[in-house]
Amino acid sequence: MLVSKDKMDKKYETPGSCEATPLESSVARDNFSDTLNRVSYKKERVVIRRHGRDVAALVPIEDLQFLEEIEDRLDLEEALAALKEAEGEELIPWEKVKKDLGLQE
């Protein structure tokens, strides 16, 4: 590993009991290819830090896909709840909504 112990303050606990490795942005930049390989092939999570503050994270694509799936499920649950709440109420046709908002001529 190219990162010295003094550059790695601590490990971050993330959901699922995985740890994320903190890395100063300058170190990540100077070793971008190696950092990307750690994330891509070793499935390591890396938190990018700038001036001692966490500013971004590099995660394996599988983690991102999982997060997006969770987001989609939450959106679906909210949509279904809104439809259930609207049951029995007078619905406004989509064409009228667009016209009223000036989205349609």
Sequence and secondary structure as in RCSB ss.txt:
>XXXX:A:sequence
MLVSKDKMDKKYETPGSCEATPLESSVARDNFSDTLNRVSYKKERVVIRRHGRDVAALVPIEDLQFLEEIEDRLD
LEEALAALKEAEGEELIPWEKVKKDLGLQE
>XXXX:A:secstr
  S GGG    EEEGGGEEEEEEEHHHHHHTHHHHHHHHHHH  EEEEEETTEEEEEE  HHHHHHHHHHHHHHH
HHHHHHHHHHHTTS    HHHHHHHTTS  
